[in-house]
Amino acid sequence: MAELRTQEPTEVLDVLGRVCPYPLVLTKKKLQKMDNGTLLKVLCDAPASAEDSIPKYAQKEGFGFDSVKVEDKGHWELYIKKS
């Protein structure tokens, strides 16, 4: 499968400026409303969420996951493919 970051996201969720646990909570809520097979792009600048809680949640749910750290902007782009 092609890297998720190269695909057009179905939805974009901006959680910049939010601290744990809000990025994970908002990501879960958004994914619950999305259909299987859709792709969510999350913009996140909270390291604990971007590197730990959101990837672990995606793995536990069996969702596809990819992430990119955008160094010059100081945040991550997280891609979650709901299955």
HELIX and SHEET records of a PDB file:
HELIX    1   1 LEU A    4  THR A    6  5                                   3    
HELIX    2   2 TYR A   22  LYS A   33  1                                  12    
HELIX    3   3 PRO A   47  ALA A   48  1                                   2    
HELIX    4   4 SER A   49  SER A   53  3                                   5    
HELIX    5   5 ILE A   54  GLU A   61  1                                   8    
SHEET    1   A 4 GLU A  11  ASP A  14  0                                        
SHEET    2   A 4 LEU A  39  CYS A  44  1                                        
SHEET    3   A 4 HIS A  75  LYS A  81 -1                                        
SHEET    4   A 4 GLY A  64  VAL A  70 -1                                        
END                                                                             
